[in-house]
């Protein structure tokens, strides 16, 4: 099992990352894979490869995201909770 807050805590320490959220997505071989959504810090040019390399250095291999998508903002509720359900509709 991969807990989103474990992955997000590691990614939060990645240079150039303002915030991140992850979800599980279907995967042909493993059943489910980690998809990560990242909001860059203003002016930061962090890349997918840099985020994945940071994750590989800080967590077990099966927890490393297989897909990284950069977004302008994460969907949140009125109290600031990330709406993961809405992330499923983001390509």
C-alpha positions, 0 to 999 in steps of 0.5 A: 500500500502507498499512502498519499501523505508519505509520497507528498511529504517527500515531494514537498522537500523537492527544490522548486515544488510548492505543493503536491498531491498524489492518487492511485491510477490503474496500471496493467502490470502492478494493478495500480500506480502513483500519479503525482500532481505538482504545483511549482514555486513561482519562477521554478523550472523543476522537471518531471525527471528531477521530481522522480529522481528526488523521489527515488532518493527518498522512498521505496521504489514501488512508491515512486510516481510513474506519472508526474503532471504539473498544474497551476493549483490543486483543487481544494475544499473551503477548509483547504483539504485537497480534493483527490476525487477531482484530481482523477478528472485531470489529465 
